[in-house]
Structures are given as C-alpha cells and as structure tokens.
Amino acid sequence: MGSLLITGTGPVVTVSLNRPQVRNAFDEELIAALTTWARGPLPAGTRVALLRGEGRHFCAGADLTWMSKMVRYSHDENVRDAQAMAAMFQALDTLPVPLIGRVHGAALGGGAGLVAVCDIVVAAEDALFGFTEAKLGILPAVISPFALAKIGRSAARELFLTAARFPAARAREIGLVHAVCPETELDAVVDGYIREILTSAPGAVAAAKDLIARVAGQPAADVAGPTAEIIARHRTGDEGQKGMRAFLEKQPAPWKPDGD
C-alpha cells in the first residue's frame, strides 16, 4: 500500500493519509501523491472529496526523517522542497469539488494546514490542533495564506507566535473547524454534510467555491459587475433553469439523490 489511499465510487471519493506508523506525517512521497491526486482529473461523477487519516491521528505535520534531510539541504534545495509543499496545498485548496476534512487525533503544523484548505471540517471533540512550527525554530510560512484566510490575523497572531496546541472547541471558535462531535459520531456528521452537498447542483457548487476565492477580500464595488454577470449566466444556464423550474413546480431537482 502507498502513503495515500483513494477509495469510493460514484459521487464521493475518500482520500486517506496512510502513514499511521508516523501519525500520517508528511514526507516527499505523501506530498507528491496528494499533489498528483488533487491536480486530477477526478473520476467522472465525483461531487465530494473526503480527506481523512488512517490510524489514531489525522496528520501530525512533518516526518522527522524527512526533516532531518532538510538540515543538510542547501538554501536552493530547501526552496524547491518548500515550493513542492506549497503546490500541494494550492492544488487541494483549488480542488473543483468540496473537500471535507474528517479530523481526529492530532492536526499539527502542516496537518493544521491541511485542515485550513478543506472547505468543511468536522473534528472529534478531543482532536488537537496547532501551528507548532515556531517550537522547532521555523514558521508556518507555506500554509500561512490558507490559514490566514480561514482564521484571520488576530487568531494567527496568537497561535502562530505562541505555537501553542489548542482543542477542537477553540478551532471551531476561530473558524478553522465547522463542527465538533464525539469521535464515534464523526462519520454521521460528515455524512450529513455530504447529503446536503449532493442535494445541490454540482455545477453551482463548483462555481460557488470559485466565487468565494474570487470575491473574498475584494471591495463590493469592484465585484458588483462580475458577480452580476455570474448570476445572470447561471440563471439562464441548464442547472439554473432546471432547478428553478423544479422549485416552482414543487418537484425534486434532477441532481438530487433518490429519497431526498
């Protein structure tokens, strides 16, 4: 088995970090595998991706063996290595379908970065988070754009600078996590989010994810024109026409799973 397991057919694909012996920590192989998968193409019909960790933890950051190599790297080698990790996070962040994170155990350093690039995150109530890089004399540079977009400057000032570990309740408070539950209920809560996504039009969901990336941080006046064009295009598009017609006729939309 490789460091990444891809399972599932139909609308939901599950991506499992598969290095439980090292708490699913990153090394070159895992980074390359995640990047390759995220750059796709995804299987036809994929509407949701679920990211999880095998064993007792989600992802505890960087593998110590991998980190020991970095000590011997030149500056240019370290730059190339960091760029490879940045490319992985960027590929996951721009995945064309919703990415749901299922978090248990530890999500530290780069593991917290993975949480930051997930669109929706469900965490076990005893999960532990941390941007812990400063404890090692380094910093969360590569993951900072994604973490800041999720938690904002104020929380980043506290958590980047202290490098303190924090519980799931705090992660939810700052927006890193969206739902917290007992570990035994993780799958049920995740399934609830998946069901909600599957009752929405797949093209509209993908476009909404892209819309967030385009509009976030922009002055309203600057995006008024482009957003009007976007909604007009979707209103007159196939999904918009079918969805609005189904609503008006009190019929299920064609993309809804049977029974919903």
WOGIKA-V867152 format. One record per residue. N is the residue number from 1. RES is the residue in three letters. OMEGA is omega as a letter, one per 20 degrees, with the letter a starting at -180 (none if undefined). D_FIRST is the distance of its C-alpha to the first C-alpha in Angstrom with 1 decimal. Layout:
BEGIN
n:N res:RES omega:OMEGA d_first:D_FIRST
n:N res:RES omega:OMEGA d_first:D_FIRST
END
This chain:
BEGIN
n:1 res:MET omega:r d_first:0.0
n:2 res:GLY omega:a d_first:3.8
n:3 res:SER omega:a d_first:6.8
n:4 res:LEU omega:r d_first:8.0
n:5 res:LEU omega:r d_first:7.7
n:6 res:ILE omega:a d_first:10.7
n:7 res:THR omega:r d_first:12.5
n:8 res:GLY omega:r d_first:16.2
n:9 res:THR omega:a d_first:18.9
n:10 res:GLY omega:a d_first:22.5
n:11 res:PRO omega:a d_first:23.8
n:12 res:VAL omega:r d_first:21.1
n:13 res:VAL omega:r d_first:17.6
n:14 res:THR omega:r d_first:15.4
n:15 res:VAL omega:a d_first:13.4
n:16 res:SER omega:r d_first:11.5
n:17 res:LEU omega:a d_first:11.2
n:18 res:ASN omega:r d_first:8.2
n:19 res:ARG omega:a d_first:9.8
n:20 res:PRO omega:a d_first:12.0
n:21 res:GLN omega:r d_first:13.1
n:22 res:VAL omega:r d_first:15.0
n:23 res:ARG omega:r d_first:16.0
n:24 res:ASN omega:r d_first:13.7
n:25 res:ALA omega:a d_first:16.0
n:26 res:PHE omega:r d_first:16.0
n:27 res:ASP omega:a d_first:15.5
n:28 res:GLU omega:a d_first:16.0
n:29 res:GLU omega:a d_first:12.4
n:30 res:LEU omega:r d_first:12.2
n:31 res:ILE omega:a d_first:15.7
n:32 res:ALA omega:a d_first:15.2
n:33 res:ALA omega:r d_first:12.4
n:34 res:LEU omega:r d_first:14.7
n:35 res:THR omega:r d_first:17.7
n:36 res:THR omega:r d_first:16.5
n:37 res:TRP omega:a d_first:15.6
n:38 res:ALA omega:r d_first:18.9
n:39 res:ARG omega:r d_first:21.0
n:40 res:GLY omega:j d_first:20.1
n:41 res:PRO omega:r d_first:21.5
n:42 res:LEU omega:r d_first:20.5
n:43 res:PRO omega:r d_first:20.5
n:44 res:ALA omega:r d_first:24.1
n:45 res:GLY omega:r d_first:25.3
n:46 res:THR omega:r d_first:23.1
n:47 res:ARG omega:r d_first:25.5
n:48 res:VAL omega:r d_first:23.5
n:49 res:ALA omega:r d_first:20.2
n:50 res:LEU omega:r d_first:19.0
n:51 res:LEU omega:a d_first:17.3
n:52 res:ARG omega:r d_first:16.1
n:53 res:GLY omega:r d_first:14.3
n:54 res:GLU omega:r d_first:12.3
n:55 res:GLY omega:a d_first:14.3
n:56 res:ARG omega:a d_first:17.9
n:57 res:HIS omega:r d_first:18.2
n:58 res:PHE omega:r d_first:17.9
n:59 res:CYS omega:a d_first:17.8
n:60 res:ALA omega:r d_first:20.0
n:61 res:GLY omega:a d_first:20.7
n:62 res:ALA omega:r d_first:20.1
n:63 res:ASP omega:a d_first:18.2
n:64 res:LEU omega:r d_first:21.0
n:65 res:THR omega:r d_first:19.7
n:66 res:TRP omega:r d_first:19.6
n:67 res:MET omega:r d_first:23.0
n:68 res:SER omega:r d_first:24.4
n:69 res:LYS omega:a d_first:23.9
n:70 res:MET omega:a d_first:25.9
n:71 res:VAL omega:a d_first:28.8
n:72 res:ARG omega:a d_first:29.2
n:73 res:TYR omega:r d_first:28.8
n:74 res:SER omega:r d_first:32.0
n:75 res:HIS omega:a d_first:33.1
n:76 res:ASP omega:r d_first:32.1
n:77 res:GLU omega:r d_first:28.6
n:78 res:ASN omega:r d_first:28.3
n:79 res:VAL omega:a d_first:29.6
n:80 res:ARG omega:r d_first:27.0
n:81 res:ASP omega:r d_first:24.2
n:82 res:ALA omega:r d_first:25.8
n:83 res:GLN omega:r d_first:26.4
n:84 res:ALA omega:r d_first:22.7
n:85 res:MET omega:r d_first:22.1
n:86 res:ALA omega:r d_first:25.2
n:87 res:ALA omega:r d_first:23.9
n:88 res:MET omega:a d_first:20.8
n:89 res:PHE omega:r d_first:23.1
n:90 res:GLN omega:r d_first:25.5
n:91 res:ALA omega:r d_first:23.1
n:92 res:LEU omega:a d_first:21.9
n:93 res:ASP omega:a d_first:25.6
n:94 res:THR omega:r d_first:26.8
n:95 res:LEU omega:a d_first:24.3
n:96 res:PRO omega:r d_first:26.7
n:97 res:VAL omega:r d_first:25.8
n:98 res:PRO omega:r d_first:26.0
n:99 res:LEU omega:a d_first:23.1
n:100 res:ILE omega:r d_first:23.2
n:101 res:GLY omega:r d_first:21.8
n:102 res:ARG omega:a d_first:21.1
n:103 res:VAL omega:r d_first:21.7
n:104 res:HIS omega:a d_first:21.8
n:105 res:GLY omega:a d_first:22.2
n:106 res:ALA omega:r d_first:22.5
n:107 res:ALA omega:a d_first:22.7
n:108 res:LEU omega:r d_first:24.2
n:109 res:GLY omega:r d_first:25.0
n:110 res:GLY omega:r d_first:22.6
n:111 res:GLY omega:r d_first:21.2
n:112 res:ALA omega:r d_first:24.7
n:113 res:GLY omega:r d_first:24.6
n:114 res:LEU omega:r d_first:21.8
n:115 res:VAL omega:a d_first:24.0
n:116 res:ALA omega:a d_first:26.9
n:117 res:VAL omega:r d_first:25.4
n:118 res:CYS omega:r d_first:24.6
n:119 res:ASP omega:a d_first:27.6
n:120 res:ILE omega:a d_first:27.6
n:121 res:VAL omega:r d_first:26.3
n:122 res:VAL omega:a d_first:26.3
n:123 res:ALA omega:r d_first:26.1
n:124 res:ALA omega:a d_first:26.4
n:125 res:GLU omega:r d_first:29.9
n:126 res:ASP omega:r d_first:28.7
n:127 res:ALA omega:a d_first:26.2
n:128 res:LEU omega:a d_first:27.2
n:129 res:PHE omega:r d_first:27.5
n:130 res:GLY omega:r d_first:28.9
n:131 res:PHE omega:a d_first:29.5
n:132 res:THR omega:a d_first:29.5
n:133 res:GLU omega:a d_first:29.6
n:134 res:ALA omega:r d_first:33.3
n:135 res:LYS omega:a d_first:32.7
n:136 res:LEU omega:a d_first:30.9
n:137 res:GLY omega:r d_first:33.7
n:138 res:ILE omega:a d_first:31.9
n:139 res:LEU omega:a d_first:32.0
n:140 res:PRO omega:a d_first:30.0
n:141 res:ALA omega:a d_first:31.2
n:142 res:VAL omega:a d_first:28.3
n:143 res:ILE omega:a d_first:27.8
n:144 res:SER omega:r d_first:31.5
n:145 res:PRO omega:a d_first:32.3
n:146 res:PHE omega:r d_first:29.9
n:147 res:ALA omega:r d_first:30.8
n:148 res:LEU omega:r d_first:34.5
n:149 res:ALA omega:a d_first:34.3
n:150 res:LYS omega:a d_first:33.0
n:151 res:ILE omega:r d_first:35.0
n:152 res:GLY omega:a d_first:38.0
n:153 res:ARG omega:a d_first:39.9
n:154 res:SER omega:r d_first:41.4
n:155 res:ALA omega:r d_first:38.3
n:156 res:ALA omega:r d_first:36.7
n:157 res:ARG omega:r d_first:39.7
n:158 res:GLU omega:a d_first:39.3
n:159 res:LEU omega:r d_first:35.5
n:160 res:PHE omega:a d_first:34.9
n:161 res:LEU omega:r d_first:37.9
n:162 res:THR omega:a d_first:37.4
n:163 res:ALA omega:a d_first:33.6
n:164 res:ALA omega:r d_first:34.0
n:165 res:ARG omega:a d_first:31.4
n:166 res:PHE omega:a d_first:32.5
n:167 res:PRO omega:a d_first:31.8
n:168 res:ALA omega:r d_first:30.6
n:169 res:ALA omega:r d_first:34.3
n:170 res:ARG omega:r d_first:35.1
n:171 res:ALA omega:r d_first:32.1
n:172 res:ARG omega:a d_first:33.5
n:173 res:GLU omega:a d_first:37.0
n:174 res:ILE omega:r d_first:36.2
n:175 res:GLY omega:r d_first:34.2
n:176 res:LEU omega:a d_first:30.8
n:177 res:VAL omega:a d_first:29.8
n:178 res:HIS omega:r d_first:31.5
n:179 res:ALA omega:r d_first:31.1
n:180 res:VAL omega:a d_first:30.7
n:181 res:CYS omega:r d_first:30.4
n:182 res:PRO omega:a d_first:29.4
n:183 res:GLU omega:a d_first:25.6
n:184 res:THR omega:a d_first:26.2
n:185 res:GLU omega:a d_first:27.6
n:186 res:LEU omega:a d_first:24.9
n:187 res:ASP omega:r d_first:23.6
n:188 res:ALA omega:r d_first:27.2
n:189 res:VAL omega:r d_first:28.3
n:190 res:VAL omega:r d_first:25.4
n:191 res:ASP omega:r d_first:26.2
n:192 res:GLY omega:r d_first:29.8
n:193 res:TYR omega:a d_first:29.1
n:194 res:ILE omega:r d_first:27.0
n:195 res:ARG omega:r d_first:30.0
n:196 res:GLU omega:a d_first:32.4
n:197 res:ILE omega:a d_first:30.5
n:198 res:LEU omega:r d_first:30.3
n:199 res:THR omega:r d_first:34.1
n:200 res:SER omega:a d_first:34.7
n:201 res:ALA omega:a d_first:35.0
n:202 res:PRO omega:r d_first:31.8
n:203 res:GLY omega:r d_first:33.8
n:204 res:ALA omega:r d_first:35.8
n:205 res:VAL omega:r d_first:32.8
n:206 res:ALA omega:r d_first:31.4
n:207 res:ALA omega:r d_first:34.9
n:208 res:ALA omega:r d_first:35.4
n:209 res:LYS omega:r d_first:32.4
n:210 res:ASP omega:r d_first:33.8
n:211 res:LEU omega:r d_first:37.2
n:212 res:ILE omega:a d_first:36.3
n:213 res:ALA omega:a d_first:35.0
n:214 res:ARG omega:a d_first:38.2
n:215 res:VAL omega:a d_first:40.7
n:216 res:ALA omega:r d_first:39.5
n:217 res:GLY omega:a d_first:42.0
n:218 res:GLN omega:r d_first:44.4
n:219 res:PRO omega:a d_first:48.0
n:220 res:ALA omega:a d_first:48.8
n:221 res:ALA omega:a d_first:51.5
n:222 res:ASP omega:a d_first:49.2
n:223 res:VAL omega:a d_first:46.8
n:224 res:ALA omega:r d_first:49.4
n:225 res:GLY omega:a d_first:49.8
n:226 res:PRO omega:a d_first:46.2
n:227 res:THR omega:r d_first:45.2
n:228 res:ALA omega:r d_first:48.2
n:229 res:GLU omega:a d_first:47.1
n:230 res:ILE omega:a d_first:43.6
n:231 res:ILE omega:r d_first:44.9
n:232 res:ALA omega:r d_first:47.5
n:233 res:ARG omega:a d_first:44.9
n:234 res:HIS omega:r d_first:42.7
n:235 res:ARG omega:a d_first:45.8
n:236 res:THR omega:r d_first:46.8
n:237 res:GLY omega:a d_first:43.3
n:238 res:ASP omega:a d_first:42.0
n:239 res:GLU omega:a d_first:40.0
n:240 res:GLY omega:r d_first:42.8
n:241 res:GLN omega:a d_first:45.4
n:242 res:LYS omega:a d_first:43.4
n:243 res:GLY omega:a d_first:42.5
n:244 res:MET omega:r d_first:46.1
n:245 res:ARG omega:r d_first:47.6
n:246 res:ALA omega:r d_first:45.4
n:247 res:PHE omega:a d_first:46.4
n:248 res:LEU omega:a d_first:50.1
n:249 res:GLU omega:a d_first:50.1
n:250 res:LYS omega:r d_first:48.2
n:251 res:GLN omega:r d_first:45.5
n:252 res:PRO omega:r d_first:41.7
n:253 res:ALA omega:a d_first:40.1
n:254 res:PRO omega:a d_first:38.2
n:255 res:TRP omega:a d_first:34.8
n:256 res:LYS omega:r d_first:35.0
n:257 res:PRO omega:r d_first:32.8
n:258 res:ASP omega:r d_first:35.0
n:259 res:GLY omega:r d_first:36.6
n:260 res:ASP omega:none d_first:36.7
END
